[in-house]
Amino acid sequence: MAGKLLHSFRVRYWLSALASVALLIAMACGTAAEPTPTPAPTKPAGITVTPTPTSQPIPTPTPTTTIKRGGVLEGWVRAEGSAWDPIAIAGGSIDPLQRMALTFEQLLYYDKETFSLPRPGLAESWSLGADGVTWTFKLYPGIKASDGVPFTSADVANYFNRMMKPPEGATRSTGAVLIANKIKEVTTPDDLTVVIVTHSPDAEFITNISGAEITIPPKRIYDAGGPLPEPSKWIGTGPYIFKVYERNIRWEVERNPNYRLPGLPYLDGVRYAVGSDQAAMFAAFRTGRIHYTARGTGMQMTEEQVGIVKGMRNVKFSNDMVAFNRPLVGNTQRPPFNDIRVRKAVDLALDRKFVCDVAFGGLCRYGYYMLTDHPYGYTEQEVLGALPGYRQPKPQADLDEAKRLLAAAGYPQGFPIKMHVSAGFEKTAEAMQFDLEQKLGIKAELIILDRLAETAALDAGEWTFRLTAQSGLTAAAGPNFTAVFCDGGKRVSVPRVCDPKVDEMITNIPRISNDQERKRYVRELLGYLYDQSYLMFGVFPSFPGAWYDSMKNWRFPAGRQHDMVRMEDVWLDS
């Protein structure tokens, strides 16, 4: 098996290499490229940032055909776990969050175009006081839950207070703890006003509370201050209300007659089949029993299924949603990766497109980098067009510079090394292993570790080179950076680095309220992190999605924005 896989790598590698060479020759008109120093990281031109939205409801789409009301949308979700309380559910838990999004609402939502900037939800407006710590939210007047009872600031305060001081025995997700630790107090001057005071100035707070896990049920449905009850007792302000729930079999909701946005939702209801059998899910889609494919780990379509979908009539396909990044990480406290030249050489030489093609059949995005989905970050076009090591087609200059740096560090022929690999990432590791040996003579021996063994090795620093799942740098600029790099002078980051400059810049980001200044500062930080090659980003496997053309005004979320599945403005054309 290993021999066949290696042969496949070699065939794909040389085909890819020959294609790249041919293209480069055509571009260079036959002139050989000379070795050049690594260019300074490109500081791409500024990106237009959408201003904070005003208190307007979600606009009615302008379709090319008349909107048709009615009908039940058919979908599929994975079997549920045991947690229903929003404060206990992690942001990456797709299935419970997308079901909650149908019935409950958020204070704010991410903008549907940027997936980062906040827009109104239950709050029609928000403002930050001159002290930099007092956030005031004004709720839309007249909001009612599905049973007709008014929704007020007391319901919002209850949610955040439960997050700060959960009931005895209750659990909180990492995201909930992060947000709770920022909040000093929550007050309600009147039924439509919520005031949240943070411990210190934090310009990222408004982004933090726009995430899908900040889903707010009315206070009265909690069982005597305990956890959120089982779904048959749910009452919410969202576009749909509970109808039928059969655990691990069926989940169905119907239109909420008291929904705050006039004329919405268009559908009569949404019905999900529930199950963890990916083959059964795809069979249901292929035969037209569900309108769109399921999302989430274990549900993504295979390369063969993608081929089938692309051959189907009246079906649309998306490859936008991405999973966790697969970066290579060198322990900066151990040779050879304590030498920046070695880290930069690997970063420059790694052929992300080759890894994507071999390990995932092209079903991934290799132009992703730090904050690619964030309006302050590099765009995918900027990364592929200009960033050395990532740009495509991959120029010979990048490889030449990588070899020069490795030789200058004392490794002209490469070196042997053990690579720790997270279980489940074997295909990615084998493709990277092959590519780095061909390019730089780095001979990596793969050591596959389960989660417990990997965590123990990471905490002890007993590793030199590793492939892991690390998405912290793709999150919003702010506290997530701290978790990846430095905290109070301790080497707690994944690459075992504590860089005072990074620490200082991370600390300053949340304190900058001017949007253009924050964007400039974030990009300066990204450029510095790129220069240091603390993380050598690999590829982002994608979760391909498909849906029938009869499902109108729908797009799969790029990233993990679960509020996109509220289905309030989706309609069926048949």
N, C-alpha and C positions, 0 to 999 in steps of 0.2 A: 504493500500500500504506500509506504514511504517513498519507494522508488518511483512509482507512478506519479505521485504528487510532485516530486522533485523534477521529474521529466516534464510534467505539465508546466511547472514554474519556468524551466529553461526555455521551453518552446515559446511561452507567452512573453518571457523576458526579452528574448532575442527578436521576436516579431515586433514588440513594442519599441525596442532599441533601434531596429532598422527603420521603422516608420518615423521615429523622431529624428534620426540622422538624415533621412531623405528630406524631411520637411526643413530641417535646419540648413541643409545644403542648398535647397531651393531658395530659402530666405537669404542666405549669405552669398548666393551666386558663386559658390565653389570656394570661397575664401575660408581657410581654417581659422578657428577661434584661438586667440592667444590667452594664456592664463592671466586672469585679472584678480585684483584684491576683491574681497567681499564688499559689495556696495553698502553704503550706510542704509539702514532700513528706510524704505520709502515712507515719507509722511504724506499720505494721500490728502488730496484736497478736501476741504470741509464738506460734510454732508448736510443737506438741508434738514433741519429738525422741525417737525410739526409742532406748533405752539400748543400749550395746554388747551384742550377743547373747552368751549363754553357750555352752558347748561342746555344743550340741545339733545333731544332723544335720538335714538339710532335712526338714521334716515331711511325712508322707504326706498328700496332699490328701484332703479329704472330699467326694467327688463325690456327685451326686444319683443316679448309676447305678453299677453295679458296674464296677470297673476291669477292663479286658480286657487280658490280656497277649498279646504277640506281634504280628506284623505288621511290615512295613517302611514307614517314613515316606518319602514321595517329596518332594524339594525341588529347588531350582535355585540355583546360585551362578554368579557371573561367572567368566570365564576368569581363571586365576591368573597372577600375575607370576612373577618369578624368585626372590623372597626367601621362605624358610620359617622362618628363625631368628626366634624371638619378639623378641629384642632389636633386630632390624633392621626390625620391622614397626610402623608408626605405629598409634596407638590408633584412628584413623578407618578403618583398612583392614579393612573388614567381612569380606571373603571368606576370606582365610587365617586370620583369628582365629576365625571361627565354625567352621571345620573343625578347627583345633587344639583348640577348646573341647570337642570330642567325645572326644578322646584324652588330652589333658593337662589338668592342674588348676592352679588358682592357690592361693597361700598363703592369701589371703582373697578374698572376693567382695563386691560391693556388695549391699546388702539389696534384695530384689525389690520392695519397696513404695516405699522412698524413693529408690532408685537412687544413694544417696550413702553411707550408713552401712555400715561393714564388718561382715561376718558370717563365721563359720568356713568355711574351705576345707580345705586340707591341715592347717592349724593349728587346733587345737581351742580354743586360748586365746592371749592375748597380754597383755603388761603393759609399762608404762613405768617405768623406775627413777627413784629420787629425784633423780638428776643431770639428768633431763630429756633425756638423749641415748641411753640404753641401752634398746633394745627387745628383749624376750625372747619368743620364740614357741615354744609347745609343740605338736608334731605329734601327730595322732591315733596311738595305738599300733596296730601290726598292718597298716599300709598296705602293699599290695603292688602292683607293676606288673602289667600283663596277663600277663607270663610267669612270675609267681609269685615274683619276686625282691623282697625288702623295699625299700621306699622310705624313705630316712633323711635326716637333717639334712645329710649330705654332698652330696646331690643339690640341696638348696636353696642351700647355700653356693656350689656350683659355678655355679649360675645367676647369682647376684648378683656373684660374682667375675668371671665372663665379661662381665657388664654393665660392671663397673668397669674391667677390663682386657681388652678384646676381642682375639681372635686377630688376628694380622697380616692385614691386608687386609679384615677384617670391618667392616661398617657398623653404626651404631647409630641408632635413631630418635631424634627430639628428646625424646620422653618418657623413653626409656632413659637418655639423657645427663643429663636433669634429675634423675632418681632417683639415678644413679650419682654425681653430683656432691655429693649429700647424704650419702653413706655414707663413713664413715671406715674401718670394718673389719667383717668378718663372721667369727664363730667358732662352733664346734659343741662345747659341753661334753660332749654325749653324743648318741646316735643320734636322740633325739627332741627335742633342744633346739637352737634357732638363736638366736644373739645378734647383733643388728645395732646398731652404734654409729654415730650420725650426728655430723657435725661440730659441729652446734649444735642447741639445742632447736627442735623442729619438730613441732607438734601435727598438721600436715597430712600427715606422712609416712605414717601408717597409711592415709589415704585414697589417697595417691599409689600405694601398692603394691597397692591393691585393683582397679586397672584391668585390663581384659581382656588387655593386652599382657604382663602379668606372669604368663605361662603357663609352667610349669616341667616340662621333660622330665627323665627320669632322666639322670644324668651319663654313664653308660656307653654311651649310644647316640650320643653325639657322635663324629664321626670323628677320632680321635687329637687331640682338643682343638680341632678345626676346627669348621666350621659344622654345623648340624643336617642329618642326611642326608635323602634324598628319602623321601616318605611311606611307601613299602613297607617301610622299616626302622623305622618308629615303634613304640615300646613306651612305654606311658604308664599312668597311674593313673586316667584318666577313665572315664566310663561305657561307652565303646565302644572297639573295637580295629580296626585296619586290616583291610580285606578286599580291595578292588579299587581300583586307581587307574589311570586312563587319562587322561593329560594333556589338558586342555581338552575332555574327552568325558564322563567318569564318575568319581564318587568314592563309595565305599561302605564303610561300617563295620558291625560287628556287635557284639552285646552282649559286654561284658567280664565273664567269669565271676568275676574276682577283685576286682570293684568294691567299694570300702570301705563303701558304704551298702547294707545288707541289703534285698533285694527289688527293687532298682533296677538298671538301667533296666527299664521295662515293655515297651519295644519290642524286637523281635528285631534291628533294625538301622535305619540311615538311609542313603538312597541319593540322591545329588545328581546331577542333570544339570548339565553345565558349559557355559556359553556366554554371550556378550555381546549376543545378539540379544534385545532387550526384547520385540519382537512375538512371537517364538517362545516366550519364557517365558510371556507372558500367554495365548497360545493353548493352551499346555500346561495352565495352570491352568483356563482356561475349559472345557476338555474333560475335566477330572478326572484328568489324568495326573500332576499334582503336587498336594500337599495345601495348600500355601500359596505366596503370591507371594514373589519374591525381593526383597531389600533392596539399598540402595546406589545410588550415583550411576549414572545411566543405566538403572536397573532400575525406577524409580518409575513407578507407573501414571499414565496421562494422564487428563485430565478426562473424556474419552469413556469410557475403560476403567472409571473409577470409577462412572460411570453404569450401565455394563453389570453390574458387580459388585453394585451395590445392587439391581439387578433380579433377581439370581439367587436361587434357593431354596437353603436350607441352607448359606448362606455368611455369615460374619461379617466385619465391616469395622472397621478401626481407622485413626485419623488422628493417633495420638499421637507417632509418631517424627518428629523434626524435623531439618532440615539446618542449615547455617550461617545465622546471622543476616545480614541485609542492612542495616547501619546507614549513615546519612549521617554524614560526619565533616567538620568544619570545621578548617582549619589555624589553630590558636590563635596562631600567630606572624605571621599575615597578616590584614589587614582584608578583609572585615568581621567574620570569625569570631574575631578577637582581642577582640571585644566580647561579653561574656556575654549581653547583651540580644538580640543577633542569634541566638546559638546557642539560647537559650531560646525565642525566637519560633518558630524552625523546629521545635523539639521539641514545642511546644504545638500548632502548627497542623497538622502532618502527620496525615492521616487514614489510619491503619494499616489499618483495615478496607477502605477504598476501594482501597488498593494491593493488599491481599490478594485482593480480589474480581476486580480488573482483571488483575493480573499472573499470578495462579495459580488463577483460577476458584474462589476460596474455600478451596483446598487448602493452607492455611498457618495459623499461629497468630500472632496479633498481640497477644496478651496476655502473650507471653513478654517477660521483661526480664532484668536481671542476676540470675544464680543462681536462676532460676525452678524448676529441678529439684533445687535443693539445700535441705535442711531449714532452713538459716539464711536463705534468701532470700525474696523476695516470692513469694507464690503467684500463679497466673494470675488467680484470682478477686479478689485484692487489687489487682492491677494494673488490671484492667478495671473494677473497682468504685470505685477511689479515686484513682488516680494521674493528675494533670492531664496532658493530652496523649495519654494512653493509654486513659483511661476511656471506656466505651461504655454507652449511646449518647453520641456525642461532644457535649458541651455547648457552647452558643454562647459561654459565658464563657471557654473556652480560646482560641477564635479571637479574641475581643475583646481579651484580654490579650496575645496574640501580636502583634496589630496595634499595640497601645499601645506595647509594647516596641520594635518595629521603628521606629515613628515617633520614639520617644525617642532611638534610636540614630542618627537622621538619615536614615532610609530610609522615609518615609511611603508612598511608591509602590512600594516594593520596589527591586530592582537587578538588572542583568544579571550573569551569572557563568558561568564554564566549570566543568562538573562532570566530573571524571574517573571513568570507570566501568569496573569489571572486566569483561572479555569474558565473556559468558554471562549478565550481569545486565541486559541491555538492556530486557527487559519491565518489570522492577522500576523501572529508572531512568526510563523513559518515563511510567509511572504517577505516580511521585513528581514528575517534572518538571511534568506537567500539574496535579497537585494544588497544588503550591506556587505556580504562576503564578496559578491561580484564587483561592487563599486570600490570598496575600501580595504578588503582583506580582513574585515572584522568577522571572526568566527565565533558565533554565539551558540552556546549550549543552552537549550531551553529547559527550564525547571518549572513545571506546572504546579501551581499552588492553589488549594482551595481558599475560601475567604478567611477562615480562621488562621491558617498558616501564613497567608499573605499579610494579614493585619499584624500578627506577631512579629514577622520579619521587618515590616515597615516600622513598627514602634521601636524596635530594638536597633534599627539602622543596619541590620545584618544583610545587606544586599548592596550591589554595585550598579546593576543595570536592570531595568524592569519595564514591562509593558502592562499598563493598568487602565482602568476606567477612571478618568478624571475630567469632570466637566466644569469645575469651579471657574475657570477663566472664560467660559462661554456665558456665564451669568451676568447680571447687571453689575456694573462697576460699583464697588463699595465693600460691604462686609464679606462678600464671598471671596474677594481677593485675600483677605486676612487668613482665611481657612487654608489657602493654598500656599502662602508664603510665610510671613513672619509674624510672631505674636509676642510682644514684650521681651524680645531678645532671645527667645527660645527657638531652637531648630525643630519646629513642629510641622514644617511644610513637607509636601511630598518629595521634592528633590533635596531635602535636608539642608536648606539654605536659609540663612537669615541675613538679609541685605538691608542695612539701615536706610538706604535711599528708597527702596521699595516700601519699607515700613512708613517712612515719612510721607510718601506720595499717597499711600492708601489712607493714612490718617487724614490727609487734607481733602481728599475727594468729596466726602459727604458734607464738608463745610462750605463748599463753593455753590452758591445758589444761582449765579448767572449761567444760563444754559450754554452759551457759546464758550465761556471760559472753562466750564467743566469739560466740554468736548475737547478743547485744546489740551487740557491737562491730562485727561484720560488717554488721549493719543500719544502724549509724551511718555506716559507710563508704559503703554503698549510697545512703543518703540524701544524703550530701555529693556523691557523683558525679552523682546525679540533679540536684541543685541547680546544678551547674556545667555540665551538658549537654555534657560532653566528647565523648560519643558519643550521637547521636540515633538510638536504636534504631528499626529499621523493622519488618520482618516475618520470621518464620521459616518458610520453605517446609517443608511436611511431606512425608514419604514414606508415602503411604497403603498399608496392607497389608490383605490379605484371606486368609481360610483357611476350609476346609470345616468344618462343624459336627462332622464325625466326628473331627476332630483335637481331643482333649480336654486340658484343663488347660494351654492355651497362650494367651499374649498377646504381641503385638508389643512389644518394648522401647520405652519412651518415652525417646528420646535415643539414646545409642550404647553401651548396655550389652550387649556381645557374649556375656557369660557366660550370658545368658538363652537362648541357642540350644543349650545342652548336651543338651536333649531327654531328660534322665534321668527326668523325672516326667511326660512327655507320653505319652498312649496313644491308640489308635485304636478307635473304637466301631463299626467295620464292616470 
